[in-house]
């Protein structure tokens, strides 16, 4: 069973700078594409489980010659509309609609990652900017301060609801997965905004806080997790996560050296392996800034207490070539180096290890061409294969504890197909195994047509296959997002010029249904691009924005961040 966490508050982070949202790819509607993928997995795996159970039953007894062979009747027994409880399910997925949240000014893990030596400067600033955003825009100004890239960042008064809800949900997932009474050891957390580009106090790339880093800190402070593995499979390098990980490892290494020279021993510090698979030609390295390219190419394992592995995506010709020549020979090194990290830091004797996946789907073959224009892609099946391999790694190294957190992924088709493959890989069993046809193009198109909303909220449904009908039933239970707004057919490339100012509480389960301490100075600018496309290409027109970076001072990450904030006993806990 894989627990899938949804958070409705994440829909409240919206672009309000203008009515034209055609170039905004980090949009609330992308969560609907994720939900469509979740619904498809529920339908497909429930169908397989029902078939397997029916075969077993008919083998044992054949007395009921008129037993239902109608799948709809079988699915109706799943009671997906029940608002609570944990009834027996026929799917590998359990959906949890979370309303957990944290107070970012009074939460130990948030302050561990994003706190400041002189007070919570960045966090307080973020709240203030969010609160004032509508008034600033109404007065003809922009809601962001100088130095924050307005092409890939935006705020509205409700943005902090989304940020605090996302953090609360990932922390809730940590508590559930590590808890003694947990019914599962794996989770997928579908929240936004994403987080892996955000460092200690500098947002970028749609990210305002680092969800995975905060979740890792929460696991350390509350549950005594001392070793964390982070696999980042987003198209873009997680420069924010790597910077934070470097700082955490450096602090732990310094303390160990002091203890070796006679300082009193304290509580074991946190050690983190960060392994990223990304396109070195894309953001944040697209402009070729040497410090960013170098950070995204680091491979260091042990010296100075660092455990970092960066692997660059390569083009491929077909799936056979991808797995034989690229995945097996190159990409799987992430898992090998993570294994070496566990071995070098004490092995598996202690129950102190947790695995995360920073799961972006923007490297998917179905992503917008303007987002992945360097042709550094992966087939949809990659998300299934890597989930399987990460699951096996967690089973052997971390007691099975694995939490995948949504990062990027912007076209509906990339998100839906990636989620289908990824969840299937995380949760499949001996009797319920995914079939590659589930994410084949014809089935994706059929799913898009069936789930596309018409005016008035109606689905575009005529007569459809049983699995699509059941996917619609599941989607109706889990989705509250508005219909997508189609992108325009063409958009000219914007000039790369400096922008100017312009005039918890409860959870409901659905039982079935610096990089281096002295970080380089950098300035962030924006490029937005949209390719010309044909309506016939897809149910959802392709074309979107992409961001670039140039240079602006970024505050040096102080070592003392790791000691800021009250201990866990003083924090105002989120509730769930």
C-alpha distance (Angstrom), angle and dihedral (degrees) to the residues before:
residue distance angle dihedral
X1 . . .
X2 3.80 . .
X3 3.79 117.5 .
X4 3.78 111.6 -139.8
X5 3.81 114.2 -158.5
X6 3.80 120.7 -153.8
X7 3.80 124.7 -175.1
X8 3.80 119.6 -163.1
X9 3.82 92.4 -164.2
X10 3.81 88.0 69.9
X11 3.81 88.7 72.2
X12 3.81 91.1 65.9
X13 3.80 95.5 72.4
X14 3.81 99.9 94.5
X15 3.77 140.6 161.6
X16 3.83 108.6 -109.7
X17 3.80 101.1 160.5
X18 3.80 90.0 101.8
X19 3.78 139.5 -11.5
X20 3.80 90.4 -108.3
X21 3.81 106.0 89.6
X22 3.80 95.0 159.2
X23 3.80 93.0 113.9
X24 3.80 95.5 44.1
X25 3.79 109.7 101.9
X26 3.82 98.9 168.5
X27 3.78 90.1 73.1
X28 3.81 133.7 149.6
X29 3.80 90.1 -115.8
X30 3.79 92.6 68.4
X31 3.81 87.5 74.4
X32 3.80 87.5 62.5
X33 3.80 89.7 58.7
X34 3.81 87.6 52.2
X35 3.81 89.9 50.4
X36 3.80 90.8 50.9
X37 3.80 88.5 55.7
X38 3.81 91.5 48.2
X39 3.81 90.8 50.0
X40 3.80 90.7 50.4
X41 3.82 91.2 52.2
X42 3.80 90.5 49.0
X43 3.79 90.6 51.5
X44 3.80 96.5 43.6
X45 3.79 98.0 44.6
X46 3.79 93.5 42.4
X47 3.78 87.6 53.8
X48 3.80 91.5 51.8
X49 3.79 93.1 46.0
X50 3.80 91.4 48.3
X51 3.79 91.2 49.3
X52 3.80 92.3 47.7
X53 3.80 92.2 48.7
X54 3.78 91.6 45.7
X55 3.81 91.4 51.6
X56 3.78 91.1 49.6
X57 3.81 91.8 48.0
X58 3.80 94.1 49.5
X59 3.78 90.2 50.3
X60 3.80 91.2 53.7
X61 3.78 96.7 41.9
X62 3.75 135.5 7.9
X63 3.77 98.5 -177.4
X64 3.80 96.4 112.9
X65 3.78 104.3 67.4
X66 3.78 91.0 171.7
X67 3.83 98.6 50.3
X68 3.78 112.2 145.5
X69 3.73 113.4 -85.5
X70 3.75 89.8 170.6
X71 3.82 106.2 106.7
X72 3.80 92.1 -152.3
X73 3.77 90.2 61.6
X74 3.79 90.8 49.8
X75 3.79 92.7 48.5
X76 3.80 90.7 49.5
X77 3.78 88.1 66.6
X78 3.80 90.8 64.8
X79 3.83 92.7 80.1
X80 3.78 91.5 -145.3
X81 3.79 91.4 169.9
X82 3.79 94.7 64.0
X83 3.81 107.1 114.6
X84 3.79 98.5 -146.3
X85 3.75 146.4 13.3
X86 3.76 132.9 64.9
X87 3.77 104.0 -100.1
X88 3.77 120.2 174.6
X89 3.78 110.2 -78.1
X90 3.76 133.3 -158.6
X91 3.80 93.3 -149.2
X92 3.80 131.8 80.6
X93 3.83 88.7 -130.6
X94 3.79 131.1 75.2
X95 3.79 115.7 -170.2
X96 3.80 119.5 -145.5
X97 3.79 118.2 -168.6
X98 3.78 101.3 -152.9
X99 3.77 129.8 -161.1
X100 3.80 94.2 179.1
X101 3.79 116.6 137.0
X102 3.79 139.9 169.8
X103 3.77 133.0 -143.1
X104 3.79 100.9 -122.5
X105 3.82 91.3 -154.8
X106 3.80 93.1 54.4
X107 3.78 107.9 33.8
X108 3.79 120.4 103.3
X109 3.82 97.1 -145.2
X110 3.81 93.9 48.4
X111 3.80 91.0 49.5
X112 3.81 90.2 46.1
X113 3.81 89.1 60.7
X114 3.81 105.5 26.9
X115 3.82 104.5 22.8
X116 3.80 124.7 120.3
X117 3.78 133.5 -139.5
X118 3.80 94.6 -122.6
X119 3.78 96.5 40.9
X120 3.76 133.3 -61.5
X121 3.79 93.5 -49.8
X122 3.79 97.9 157.2
X123 3.80 96.2 41.1
X124 3.80 93.5 47.0
X125 3.79 90.0 47.1
X126 3.79 91.1 51.4
X127 3.80 92.1 52.7
X128 3.80 92.5 46.8
X129 3.81 93.2 49.0
X130 3.77 90.5 50.2
X131 3.80 93.4 49.3
X132 3.81 92.8 48.8
X133 3.81 97.0 41.1
X134 3.80 99.6 98.3
X135 3.80 94.0 47.1
X136 3.80 92.2 48.1
X137 3.78 92.5 50.6
X138 3.81 91.3 45.9
X139 3.81 89.1 54.6
X140 3.80 91.4 54.2
X141 3.80 95.9 -102.3
X142 3.78 129.5 114.3
X143 3.80 120.8 -104.3
X144 3.82 95.7 -133.4
X145 3.82 127.8 78.3
X146 3.78 124.2 -117.9
X147 3.80 111.1 -74.2
X148 3.80 97.0 29.7
X149 3.83 109.0 109.8
X150 3.82 107.6 -118.4
X151 3.79 93.1 -163.4
X152 3.79 94.3 68.9
X153 3.81 102.2 20.8
X154 3.78 129.9 62.5
X155 3.79 136.8 158.6
X156 3.78 138.2 -157.7
X157 3.83 130.4 179.2
X158 3.80 90.5 -94.5
X159 3.82 95.3 49.8
X160 3.79 92.1 98.0
X161 3.81 89.9 56.4
X162 3.80 87.3 59.7
X163 3.81 94.6 43.6
X164 3.81 94.8 47.8
X165 3.80 91.8 41.9
X166 3.79 92.0 51.1
X167 3.80 91.7 50.0
X168 3.80 92.0 45.6
X169 3.79 90.9 51.2
X170 3.81 96.1 50.4
X171 3.80 89.5 47.5
X172 3.81 89.6 49.1
X173 3.80 89.2 52.5
X174 3.82 89.8 51.7
X175 3.81 90.9 51.7
X176 3.80 92.1 48.5
X177 3.80 96.0 46.2
X178 3.80 94.6 46.5
X179 3.80 95.6 38.6
X180 3.80 117.6 113.1
X181 3.80 92.6 -126.5
X182 3.78 96.0 45.9
X183 3.79 114.5 139.5
X184 3.79 92.1 -154.7
X185 3.78 139.8 31.1
X186 3.81 98.2 -154.2
X187 3.79 133.3 68.8
X188 3.79 141.7 173.8
X189 3.81 115.4 -154.2
X190 3.82 114.5 -159.7
X191 3.81 104.2 -163.3
X192 3.77 138.5 137.7
X193 3.00 152.9 -118.3
X194 3.82 91.4 53.7
X195 3.79 119.4 -126.8
X196 3.80 118.7 -158.6
X197 3.84 96.9 96.3
X198 3.81 93.1 54.2
X199 3.78 116.6 96.9
X200 3.76 127.1 -172.4
X201 3.78 96.5 -61.1
X202 3.81 109.3 -8.4
X203 3.81 121.1 85.4
X204 3.79 120.7 -155.7
X205 3.78 142.4 145.7
X206 3.85 94.1 38.5
X207 3.83 90.0 -53.8
X208 3.83 125.6 121.6
X209 3.82 100.7 164.8
X210 3.77 130.3 16.0
X211 3.81 105.7 -112.2
X212 3.81 97.7 -173.1
X213 3.80 94.5 44.3
X214 3.81 91.3 50.9
X215 3.81 90.4 47.6
X216 3.82 89.9 51.7
X217 3.81 90.8 49.4
X218 3.81 89.9 48.9
X219 3.81 90.6 52.2
X220 3.81 89.1 50.5
X221 3.81 98.1 45.8
X222 3.80 98.7 40.0
X223 3.81 104.7 27.6
X224 3.83 103.4 28.6
X225 3.79 93.9 -116.6
X226 3.81 104.6 163.8
X227 3.82 100.8 175.3
X228 3.78 125.7 51.3
X229 3.79 130.2 -179.6
X230 3.82 117.7 -157.5
X231 3.80 119.8 -168.8
X232 3.82 110.1 -168.5
X233 3.83 112.7 -164.0
X234 3.80 99.0 166.8
X235 3.82 117.0 127.3
X236 3.80 89.0 -115.2
X237 3.78 128.9 61.7
X238 3.80 112.4 -100.5
X239 3.78 93.8 -129.4
X240 3.80 92.8 164.5
X241 3.79 93.9 52.6
X242 3.80 92.7 46.4
X243 3.81 91.3 50.5
X244 3.81 91.5 51.0
X245 3.81 92.9 44.5
X246 3.79 90.9 50.2
X247 3.77 90.8 53.4
X248 3.81 94.1 46.8
X249 3.81 91.9 49.8
X250 3.79 91.6 46.0
X251 3.79 91.8 53.6
X252 3.80 93.2 48.2
X253 3.81 90.3 47.8
X254 3.82 91.8 50.3
X255 3.81 91.9 51.0
X256 3.80 91.0 49.7
X257 3.80 90.8 52.2
X258 3.81 91.0 50.2
X259 3.80 90.6 49.5
X260 3.79 89.9 50.1
X261 3.80 88.3 57.6
X262 3.78 94.4 50.5
X263 3.79 107.0 -79.7
X264 3.83 114.0 142.4
X265 3.79 112.4 -91.0
X266 3.77 115.7 -114.7
X267 3.76 137.4 179.8
X268 3.83 111.3 -41.1
X269 3.77 111.7 -95.0
X270 3.78 126.4 -127.4
X271 3.81 120.3 -91.4
X272 3.78 121.0 -167.1
X273 3.79 135.3 -166.1
X274 3.80 112.2 -153.4
X275 3.79 117.4 -167.5
X276 3.78 120.5 175.7
X277 3.80 132.2 -172.3
X278 3.80 108.9 -165.6
X279 3.80 149.1 136.9
X280 3.79 109.4 -89.8
X281 3.83 89.3 -160.2
X282 3.80 94.2 59.8
X283 3.80 134.5 70.7
X284 2.99 129.3 -17.7
X285 3.83 90.1 20.4
X286 3.78 98.9 39.2
X287 3.81 95.8 107.5
X288 3.80 90.7 50.8
X289 3.80 96.5 -118.5
X290 3.82 101.8 176.1
X291 3.80 96.5 -137.9
X292 3.83 91.7 52.3
X293 3.80 94.7 44.6
X294 3.80 90.7 47.0
X295 3.81 92.6 49.8
X296 3.81 89.7 49.6
X297 3.81 90.8 52.4
X298 3.80 101.0 48.7
X299 3.80 119.9 132.1
X300 3.81 112.6 179.9
X301 3.78 127.9 148.0
X302 3.80 119.9 -177.6
X303 3.82 108.0 -15.1
X304 3.82 112.0 113.4
X305 3.78 88.1 2.0
X306 3.80 92.6 -73.4
X307 3.80 125.8 142.1
X308 3.81 108.9 -178.3
X309 3.79 130.2 147.5
X310 3.82 124.0 -179.7
X311 3.80 120.8 -174.5
X312 3.80 123.5 -175.2
X313 3.78 122.2 -136.3
X314 3.81 117.3 -113.8
X315 3.80 129.0 -156.5
X316 3.80 118.0 -108.2
X317 3.79 136.5 -166.7
X318 3.81 103.8 -142.9
X319 3.82 139.8 -10.5
X320 3.79 94.3 -93.9
X321 3.79 90.2 53.8
X322 3.80 90.4 44.6
X323 3.79 95.3 57.0
X324 3.80 97.9 36.2
X325 3.79 100.7 42.9
X326 3.79 105.5 20.9
X327 3.80 113.6 23.3
X328 3.80 99.4 39.0
X329 3.79 96.8 38.9
X330 3.79 100.3 38.3
X331 3.81 119.9 5.8
X332 3.80 95.2 48.9
X333 3.80 87.2 65.3
X334 3.81 86.9 85.2
X335 3.79 89.0 67.8
X336 3.80 93.2 43.4
X337 3.80 92.7 52.4
X338 3.80 91.5 46.2
X339 3.80 88.2 53.4
X340 3.81 89.3 51.4
X341 3.82 89.6 51.0
X342 3.80 91.9 55.1
X343 3.79 91.1 47.2
X344 3.81 93.7 47.5
X345 3.80 93.8 49.2
X346 3.79 99.4 50.4
X347 3.79 109.0 -62.1
X348 3.78 124.1 -115.1
X349 3.81 99.1 -53.5
X350 3.80 92.2 105.2
X351 3.79 124.5 61.9
X352 3.80 93.0 -132.3
X353 3.82 105.3 107.6
X354 3.81 130.6 106.2
X355 3.82 128.4 177.7
X356 3.81 126.1 -148.2
X357 3.78 132.3 -174.1
X358 3.79 117.0 -154.3
X359 3.77 90.1 -150.9
X360 3.77 115.2 -159.6
X361 3.79 118.6 167.7
X362 3.82 96.6 -164.6
X363 3.82 92.9 102.8
X364 3.81 87.8 62.9
X365 3.79 118.1 122.4
X366 3.84 88.0 -120.0
X367 3.81 96.0 56.0
X368 3.80 119.3 118.4
X369 3.80 110.8 -76.8
X370 3.79 90.0 -130.4
X371 3.81 90.0 57.2
X372 3.82 96.1 47.4
X373 3.78 99.2 28.2
X374 3.81 93.7 141.5
X375 3.81 90.2 69.5
X376 3.79 93.1 -122.4
X377 3.78 95.9 139.8
X378 3.78 140.6 141.0
X379 3.82 128.9 -141.6
X380 3.80 116.5 -107.4
X381 3.80 88.8 -110.0
X382 3.82 88.5 67.1
X383 3.80 89.8 74.9
X384 3.80 89.6 54.9
X385 3.80 94.9 45.5
X386 3.80 95.6 45.1
X387 3.81 91.3 47.3
X388 3.80 89.0 53.3
X389 3.80 92.3 48.8
X390 3.81 93.4 45.3
X391 3.81 89.6 48.3
X392 3.82 91.2 52.5
X393 3.81 89.8 46.9
X394 3.81 91.0 51.8
X395 3.80 91.1 46.2
X396 3.79 92.0 54.8
X397 3.80 99.3 36.3
X398 3.80 109.9 24.8
X399 3.78 107.7 30.1
X400 3.80 88.4 -97.9
X401 3.82 93.9 -63.6
X402 3.79 108.1 149.2
X403 3.81 130.3 155.1
X404 3.80 121.8 -172.6
X405 3.81 116.6 -162.7
X406 3.80 125.2 -165.1
X407 3.80 115.9 -113.2
X408 3.83 121.0 158.1
X409 3.77 133.5 -8.0
X410 3.78 119.0 126.7
X411 3.78 114.3 177.5
X412 3.79 113.4 78.0
X413 3.78 91.9 -128.4
X414 3.80 94.1 51.4
X415 3.80 90.9 49.9
X416 3.80 96.9 44.4
X417 3.80 96.1 45.2
X418 3.79 93.1 42.2
X419 3.80 92.6 50.8
X420 3.81 92.0 49.0
X421 3.80 91.4 52.3
X422 3.80 96.0 39.5
X423 3.81 97.5 48.6
X424 3.79 90.6 44.6
X425 3.80 90.1 54.1
X426 3.80 93.3 46.8
X427 3.77 95.7 49.7
X428 3.77 112.1 25.2
X429 3.80 118.7 126.6
X430 3.79 136.2 -166.7
X431 3.81 90.6 -84.9
X432 3.81 99.5 33.1
X433 3.80 110.5 53.7
X434 3.77 126.8 160.9
X435 3.78 121.2 -114.1
X436 3.82 120.4 -142.1
X437 3.80 88.9 -129.1
X438 3.80 88.6 71.8
X439 3.81 91.2 76.7
X440 3.80 98.8 31.2
X441 3.79 114.9 127.2
X442 3.80 98.5 -108.8
X443 3.79 92.1 52.9
X444 3.81 91.3 46.0
X445 3.80 90.8 52.2
X446 3.81 90.7 48.4
X447 3.81 90.0 49.7
X448 3.80 91.6 49.3
X449 3.79 92.1 50.3
X450 3.78 92.7 47.7
X451 3.80 95.2 48.1
X452 3.78 100.0 37.6
X453 3.78 110.9 117.3
X454 3.77 120.5 -129.0
X455 3.78 126.3 -156.0
X456 3.75 109.3 -63.3
X457 3.80 92.6 30.2
X458 3.80 96.9 -80.6
X459 3.77 119.1 145.2
X460 3.80 117.7 -124.0
X461 3.77 94.0 -116.6
X462 3.78 130.2 152.5
X463 3.79 120.4 148.9
X464 3.78 110.1 -26.7
X465 3.77 139.6 169.9
X466 3.83 118.3 -81.1
X467 3.83 94.5 -109.6
X468 3.80 90.2 54.3
X469 3.78 91.3 48.6
X470 3.78 90.4 52.5
X471 3.80 91.8 45.2
X472 3.80 87.7 56.8
X473 3.80 90.1 51.4
X474 3.78 91.5 52.2
X475 3.81 92.3 44.5
X476 3.79 90.8 54.0
X477 3.80 88.1 57.4
X478 3.79 99.4 48.1
X479 3.80 107.6 29.5
X480 3.79 128.2 84.2
X481 3.80 99.7 155.3
X482 3.80 123.4 120.5
X483 3.81 121.4 -111.8
X484 3.78 116.5 -82.5
X485 3.78 121.0 -95.7
X486 3.80 109.4 -129.6
X487 3.78 116.8 -122.6
X488 3.81 118.4 -119.7
X489 3.75 117.8 -96.3
X490 3.77 94.3 -111.2
X491 3.77 140.5 11.2
X492 3.78 128.1 -175.0
X493 3.77 120.4 -126.4
X494 3.78 110.1 -97.8
X495 3.76 121.1 -127.9
X496 3.79 114.6 -103.3
X497 3.80 95.3 -121.7
X498 3.73 131.5 137.8
X499 3.82 107.9 -84.9
X500 3.79 117.9 -114.7
X501 3.76 128.4 -147.5
X502 3.79 114.0 -90.8
X503 4.27 131.1 -134.8
X504 38.19 72.2 -98.9
X505 2.08 133.7 -130.0
X506 3.80 140.8 83.7
X507 3.78 138.8 3.1
X508 3.78 126.3 -147.2
X509 3.77 117.6 -156.7
X510 3.76 120.8 -152.8
X511 3.78 101.9 -149.6
X512 3.75 93.5 -152.5
X513 3.45 104.8 -19.7
X514 45.15 91.0 77.8
X515 4.76 48.3 82.0
X516 3.62 40.9 -146.5
X517 3.73 124.2 17.1
X518 3.79 92.2 -105.2
X519 3.74 95.7 51.4
X520 3.80 115.2 -159.0
X521 3.73 117.9 -106.5
X522 3.73 112.2 -107.6
X523 3.73 139.2 176.4
X524 3.74 121.9 -148.0
X525 3.75 123.0 -139.2
X526 3.74 132.8 165.8
X527 3.73 140.5 -117.1
X528 3.77 120.2 -176.5
X529 3.75 120.7 -168.5
X530 3.77 136.4 176.0
X531 3.77 124.7 -177.4
X532 3.78 124.2 -140.6
X533 3.76 110.3 -104.9
X534 3.75 141.7 177.5
X535 3.79 122.3 -116.4
X536 3.79 86.9 -132.8
X537 3.80 91.2 63.4
X538 3.76 94.0 80.2
X539 3.74 147.0 -21.0
X540 3.81 84.2 -104.3
X541 3.83 112.1 47.1
X542 3.77 114.0 -122.5
X543 3.79 122.8 -126.6
X544 3.78 134.2 91.5
X545 3.77 147.1 148.1
X546 3.79 132.1 -67.4
X547 3.72 128.0 -167.3
X548 3.79 133.8 -137.6
X549 3.75 134.6 -164.6
X550 3.76 132.3 -138.1
X551 4.07 120.0 162.8
X552 4.11 142.0 -51.1
X553 3.73 131.8 143.4
X554 3.75 112.4 -85.2
X555 3.78 117.5 -163.4
X556 3.77 116.4 -106.4
X557 3.78 110.4 -110.4
X558 3.81 107.4 -114.7
X559 3.76 117.4 -136.4
X560 3.80 90.5 -134.6
X561 3.78 91.8 69.7
X562 3.77 86.5 89.5
X563 3.78 91.2 62.6
X564 3.81 99.1 44.7
X565 3.75 127.2 110.8
X566 3.75 134.6 29.2
X567 3.75 121.0 -60.1
X568 3.79 120.8 -97.9
X569 3.80 91.6 -89.3
X570 3.81 91.1 63.2
X571 3.78 99.2 44.8
X572 3.75 122.3 106.1
X573 3.78 98.6 -119.0
X574 3.74 123.8 -141.2
X575 3.76 112.9 -119.5
X576 3.75 129.7 -135.5
